[in-house]
């Protein structure tokens, strides 16, 4: 597709954003309800695995999604990721043991291992380099809208009817995200037919070395995201918040607001300055959570956290595309997403370990992850060296 026109808002781009919103709503609507669901099965000690196993599979599948994105095309990879969500959502009501639940969570991770990789590569194909940050901000905005609506809808469904209705609605949303993609024009120039030999991953196909810096930043900043997903439902209940999805609604609404401007800011002033500010705000929000003694203060921290993520996500994605080679775009994005999932997964696991189902450990957990997040600003300030002028990565 022609990138020279400077246009962003084509029909393909709008449909892609809508598909992203539905996909995001599909798997996010169940997150606030899953800790209690697992506890009712007798798996209260395994809450950290809800996010950890999901992100582990997403990370393990990234080398495959990256290679397939660069060979068979962007659209098939996106469709496969959404279809995994459909199948897994329908299977949740059928599992009745902790082991089966955790195994299903593991395979559910295939969805985010594939869909975002194909989506980001597709966007990078159709958007001019000087507006990548803005475009990624809008794609992220669509995902954030889904993230905002999903938990609220899921929480309402679980309370009004039952959790099985929520799982079924999750499958419907994922299926709709697939329907939108059917018939969408492929952007990969030299598309290959799928063959099983493509699933053989060589050592140099796992990671794109040109994107080390965004990989490091992604890993450090998404540690706190894994912690938030894991312990905020319990912390909210501890503070008297009845609907577990309310925190995520505040978080995502504030993220939506900042994403309208964040991408343009990174296009104009550079990815690195924006990422420094976002990391500082993220750490500040974690400190606020540690100090929160009421629902109002918790929601205030959710707003600050949403602003930080809204600044971070489009900048780090655009930076990854800036630094990667066009023919290995899928691999570069897969490398970034591997780091993201590693951060989320380890953050989920260690936050559950530190928290240990003891309310007295909430502040310590949040303070610890605030410190980890600040390491991102430390790296960008003292260790990152600009490699030179790259298209779109001027600063």
C-alpha atoms as one frame of an Amber mdcrd trajectory, in Angstrom:
protein
   0.000   0.000   0.000   1.108   3.532  -0.716   2.548   5.296   2.296   3.426
   8.515   0.501   0.028  10.204   0.800   0.457  10.857   4.512  -3.080   9.654
   5.220  -3.938   7.540   8.250  -7.698   7.160   8.385  -8.368   4.792   5.496
 -11.162   2.202   5.589  -8.608  -0.540   6.260  -7.195   1.357   9.205 -10.629
   2.043  10.712 -11.652  -1.621  10.355  -8.374  -2.688  11.925  -9.028  -0.435
  14.911 -12.554  -1.808  15.317 -11.254  -5.386  15.188  -8.660  -4.468  17.807
 -11.308  -3.004  20.123 -13.455  -6.142  19.932 -10.462  -8.438  20.426  -9.274
  -6.451  23.428 -12.724  -6.432  25.009 -12.990 -10.186  24.498 -10.087 -11.291
  26.677 -10.046  -8.307  29.042 -13.665  -8.675  30.154 -12.848 -11.830  32.110
  -9.650 -10.687  33.856 -11.261  -9.058  36.947 -13.471 -12.103  37.520 -10.884
 -14.860  37.087  -9.123 -14.588  40.504 -12.392 -15.244  42.364 -13.371 -17.895
  39.792 -10.102 -19.741  40.386 -10.401 -19.330  44.169 -13.844 -20.959  44.076
 -12.204 -23.946  42.408  -9.758 -24.168  45.290  -6.904 -22.439  43.487  -6.481
 -19.269  45.554  -2.734 -19.876  45.813  -2.397 -19.904  42.019  -3.754 -16.427
  41.230  -0.380 -15.298  39.912  -0.594 -17.966  37.223  -3.762 -16.466  35.708
  -1.721 -13.761  33.996   1.613 -15.566  34.163   0.621 -18.631  32.124  -1.301
 -16.501  29.615   1.686 -14.281  28.974   4.134 -17.209  28.997   2.358 -18.807
  26.048   2.039 -15.416  24.335   5.790 -14.954  24.688   6.624 -18.481  23.525
   4.433 -18.059  20.453   5.946 -14.716  19.417   8.859 -16.109  17.355   6.312
 -18.125  15.372   3.904 -15.213  14.931   6.779 -12.943  13.922   8.062 -15.376
  11.290   4.584 -16.147   9.954   3.751 -12.432   9.802   6.813 -11.936   7.578
   6.034 -14.980   5.386   2.363 -15.978   5.080   1.033 -12.479   5.755  -0.362
 -10.125   8.364  -4.056 -10.980   7.949  -3.872 -14.776   8.533  -1.879 -14.199
  11.712  -4.470 -11.717  13.009  -7.355 -14.068  12.207  -5.691 -17.016  13.948
  -5.128 -14.965  17.109  -8.782 -13.947  17.299 -10.033 -17.482  16.639  -8.015
 -18.767  19.597  -9.978 -16.327  21.775 -13.258 -17.680  20.427 -12.388 -21.301
  21.206 -10.877 -20.674  24.638 -13.735 -18.456  25.800 -16.201 -21.236  24.980
 -14.110 -23.798  26.868 -13.890 -21.954  30.224 -17.371 -23.074  31.430 -16.407
 -26.690  30.692 -13.353 -26.848  32.976 -13.930 -27.823  36.578 -10.466 -28.324
  38.062  -7.596 -25.984  38.859  -5.224 -27.896  36.590  -7.585 -27.761  33.594
  -8.230 -24.062  34.173  -4.521 -23.236  34.263  -3.895 -25.317  31.129  -6.641
 -23.411  29.319  -5.174 -20.080  30.436  -1.858 -21.241  29.011  -3.308 -21.976
  25.561  -5.420 -18.806  25.640  -2.118 -16.916  25.455  -1.783 -17.909  21.792
  -4.327 -15.166  21.044  -2.214 -12.215  22.162   0.868 -13.972  20.842  -0.490
 -13.613  17.305  -3.114 -10.864  16.913  -1.053  -7.808  18.054   2.015  -8.870
  16.037   0.031  -9.062  12.812  -1.854  -5.858  13.600   1.246  -3.746  14.294
   2.993  -5.037  11.178  -0.088  -4.274   9.072  -0.266  -0.725  10.434   3.433
  -0.146   9.759   2.842  -1.186   6.126   0.077   1.348   5.455   1.185   4.351
   7.538   3.949   6.861   6.582   6.941   6.728   8.940   6.516  10.315  10.153
   3.051   9.467  11.538   3.781   6.047  13.046   3.482   7.244  16.601   0.103
   8.820  15.891  -1.137   5.681  14.115   0.045   3.366  16.867  -1.620   5.677
  19.346  -4.934   5.316  17.529  -4.631   1.527  17.262  -3.784   1.456  20.948
  -6.731   3.755  21.596  -9.033   1.178  20.014  -7.522  -1.551  22.189  -7.883
   0.666  25.223 -11.551   1.277  24.491 -11.996  -2.487  24.421 -10.011  -2.745
  27.628 -12.267  -0.127  29.211 -15.533  -1.661  28.095 -14.513  -5.281  28.560
 -14.058  -5.466  32.356 -17.115  -3.295  32.991 -19.276  -5.442  30.683 -17.785
  -8.640  32.060 -18.350  -7.572  35.652 -21.941  -6.615  34.881 -22.629  -9.920
  33.132 -21.134 -11.932  35.992 -23.191 -10.061  38.604 -26.426  -9.724  36.619
 -26.488 -13.259  35.190 -23.507 -15.558  35.766 -19.902 -15.953  34.753 -20.718
 -18.459  32.006 -22.717 -15.777  30.171 -19.645 -13.563  30.404 -17.478 -16.264
  28.804 -19.983 -16.700  25.976 -20.112 -12.967  25.309 -16.311 -12.952  25.238
 -16.437 -15.531  22.434 -18.952 -13.408  20.489 -16.717 -10.339  20.673 -13.689
 -12.332  19.448 -15.702 -13.807  16.580 -16.820 -10.352  15.477 -13.184  -9.241
  15.401 -12.520 -12.097  12.948 -15.498 -11.237  10.726 -14.169  -7.697  10.269
 -10.799  -9.026   9.056 -12.200 -11.413   6.443 -11.645  -9.958   2.991  -9.138
  -7.355   4.212  -6.369  -6.756   1.646  -3.016  -8.319   2.538  -0.088  -5.868
   2.747   2.845  -8.314   2.677   4.379  -8.007  -0.789   5.840 -11.495  -1.227
   3.337 -13.648   0.578   4.068 -17.376   0.842   1.594 -20.232   1.298   1.633
 -21.810   4.756   3.747 -24.924   5.169   4.738 -26.706   8.342   8.441 -26.097
   7.695   7.788 -22.439   8.514   7.208 -23.503  12.116  10.878 -24.455  12.426
  12.486 -21.481  14.140  16.216 -20.903  13.774  18.228 -19.207  16.477  18.550
 -15.926  14.551  14.786 -15.809  13.926  13.810 -15.527  17.588  15.053 -12.025
  18.288  15.798  -8.870  16.289  19.048  -7.383  17.725  18.377  -3.907  16.323
  15.545  -3.332  18.800  17.341  -4.022  22.092  16.514  -0.626  23.611  12.722
  -0.727  23.160  12.829  -4.352  24.315  14.490  -3.367  27.593  12.036  -0.502
  28.175   9.068  -2.729  27.396  10.239  -5.366  29.851  10.814  -2.937  32.719
   7.617  -0.917  32.305   5.268  -3.871  31.865   6.406  -5.506  35.101   3.992
  -3.208  36.922   1.185  -4.073  34.512   1.416  -7.750  35.451   1.323  -6.809
  39.125  -1.682  -4.561  38.634  -3.676  -7.223  36.778  -2.937  -9.766  39.488
  -3.507  -7.962  42.779  -5.740  -4.973  41.994  -8.927  -7.118  42.098  -8.025
  -8.223  45.644  -6.847  -4.754  46.652 -10.051  -3.193  45.347 -12.122  -5.688
  47.326  -9.996  -4.924  50.406 -10.837  -1.207  50.027 -14.537  -1.934  49.503
 -14.824  -1.664  45.708 -17.736  -3.956  44.761 -17.228  -4.093  40.970 -13.730
  -5.392  40.239 -13.809  -3.802  36.796 -14.178  -0.205  37.986 -10.433   0.327
  38.524  -9.738  -0.849  34.989 -12.419   1.483  33.652 -10.761   4.523  35.261
  -7.373   3.335  34.071  -8.457   2.818  30.487 -10.526   5.995  30.208  -7.511
   8.083  31.242  -5.377   6.107  28.804  -7.879   6.864  26.048  -7.652  10.574
  26.767  -3.858  10.735  26.552  -3.553   8.461  23.506  -5.290  11.086  21.395
  -2.135  13.205  21.786   0.635  10.842  22.865   1.433   9.408  19.431   1.725
  12.836  17.844   3.987  13.980  20.679   6.402  11.084  20.116   6.413  11.792
  16.351   7.365  15.397  17.035   9.656  15.255  20.081  10.998  11.717  19.856
  10.313   8.358  21.444  12.918   8.535  24.224  11.721  11.744  25.979   8.142
  10.455  25.964   9.210   7.096  27.383  11.165   8.770  30.194   8.127  10.773
  31.266   5.837   7.757  31.029   8.087   5.636  33.259   8.219   8.355  35.932
   4.422   8.695  35.903   4.019   4.922  36.057   6.251   4.682  39.115   4.352
   7.561  40.738   1.049   5.765  40.176   2.400   2.611  41.850   3.453   4.699
  44.855  -0.062   6.167  44.963  -1.534   2.667  44.997   0.716   1.747  47.912
  -0.510   4.782  49.827  -4.185   4.392  48.869  -6.473   3.906  51.846  -9.793
   4.528  50.127 -11.509   3.741  46.810 -11.166   7.397  45.745  -7.362   7.340
  46.087  -7.192   4.012  44.296  -9.141   5.422  41.351  -6.856   8.482  41.292
  -3.866   6.152  40.974  -5.683   4.328  38.160  -5.973   7.629  36.262  -2.237
   8.364  36.585  -1.374   4.799  35.612  -3.599   5.069  32.539  -1.851   8.266
  31.447   1.554   6.583  31.782   0.520   3.561  29.713  -1.139   5.803  27.130
   2.181   7.616  26.671   4.290   4.459  26.735   2.554   2.038  24.370   2.470
   3.985  21.061   5.967   5.386  21.600   7.648   2.055  22.298   5.836   0.328
  19.415   6.702   3.078  16.939  10.307   3.055  18.199  10.530  -0.674  17.565
   9.301  -0.226  13.991  11.707   2.701  13.492  14.726   0.622  14.450  13.778
  -2.681  12.811  14.368  -3.611   9.184  11.256  -3.514   6.958  11.710  -7.120
   5.804  11.892  -8.268   9.433   9.114  -6.104  10.812   7.247  -9.075  12.254
  10.390 -10.296  14.006  11.136  -6.848  15.467   7.597  -6.488  16.805   7.622
 -10.067  18.094  10.827  -9.266  20.019   9.148  -6.272  21.652   6.057  -8.285
  22.518   8.179 -11.096  23.979   9.688  -8.526  26.340   6.229  -7.173  27.123
   4.866 -10.602  27.950   7.955 -11.497  29.969   7.465  -8.334  32.007   3.755
  -8.943  32.518   4.244 -12.613  33.361   7.090 -12.099  35.804   5.310  -9.098
  37.286   2.207 -11.213  37.860   4.193 -14.048  39.412   6.376 -11.945  41.721
   3.528  -9.670  42.791   1.499 -12.727  43.821   4.573 -14.058  45.638   5.201
 -10.810  47.540   1.507 -10.209  48.248   0.997 -13.839  49.380  -2.745 -13.244
  49.984  -1.925 -10.957  52.946  -3.467  -7.488  52.898  -0.553  -6.130  54.954
   1.721  -6.811  51.967  -0.138  -4.580  49.506   2.021  -1.439  50.071   5.312
  -3.358  49.858   4.245  -4.933  46.577   3.394  -1.607  44.969   6.573   0.105
  46.227   8.725  -2.713  44.886   7.238  -2.437  41.427   7.541   1.354  41.445
  11.287   0.865  41.879  11.471  -1.627  39.005   9.626   0.799  36.733  12.070
   3.618  37.525  14.876   1.459  36.144  13.503   2.247  32.681  14.140   5.970
  33.148  17.558   5.143  34.611  18.454   3.103  31.511  17.295   5.786  29.059
  19.146   8.508  30.952  22.489   6.827  31.608  22.867   3.821  29.302  20.966
   4.400  26.074  23.091   5.749  23.229  21.319   6.973  20.121  22.607   4.890
  17.173  22.093   7.685  14.672  19.312   8.969  12.467  16.707   6.367  11.659
  13.468   7.020   9.817  11.069   8.338  12.392  13.496   7.932  15.328  15.104
  11.348  15.373  15.610  11.660  19.111
